[in-house]
Amino acid sequence: DYSYHAYGLFRTKVALRLLQQKMTLWFIEADAAWLQDPRAVVLQTPGDIVTADDLTRNDKDKVISTGFVLLRPTEATVSAWNRLAKRFETVMQEAKTGLFAWVLKKINFKNSMGDSGNEQVMMNSIIRDKTINANVSWLDPQLFIPGKYYERINLGWKLPMVVLNNWIIGNEAKIARAKKWKHWYLNDSGRCLLNA
């Protein structure tokens, strides 16, 4: 909804400011399951932007995972994030005042923006823009995988480092899926099972 995308714009502006201050950033969504420590692999991977493929498809159709992305403060990364901030601002303004807002009002559907303010969708076109010239490195899709992994778990993949807990809606559903595949380490009293 609008407030979620407003938070996305805020986060993008904070990231842009930090990149302009020459800080390296690593965005990691809190609901990812770390089955191995990925720091050495991620930090030693070259590139302006280091990310996982959110759909684990072929090279041409890879989808940036904005929930697991390392950003180095290069000119290309700053340019990409600056463009993302401007697109975000445009989308947010149009949602408040433009045709999009009028249509939502007509159908009595408040606050929903669909994918129009989705930073992942916007970043996919930005990183492919030749004027940005960003060097994007894609992490091994068998080690850094999206939630689609759970649909393919019997395909003989090796144990991943990180499973991004996406492609499932709601905390309860995510917890149930993690428990089913033994990626949940808390007991009912909130104590870590590994230390119990």
Buried (B, 14 or more C-beta within 10 A) or exposed (E): EBEEBBEBBEBBBEBBEBBEEEEEBBBBEEBBBEBEEBEEBBEEBEBBBBBBBBBBEEEEEBBBBBBBBBBBBBEBBBBBBBBBBEBBEEBBEBBEEEEBBEEBEEEEEEEEBEEBBBBBBBBBEBBEEEEBEBBBEBBBBBBBBBBBBBEEEEEEBEEBBBBBBBBBEEEEEBBEBBEEEEBBBBEEEEEEEEEE
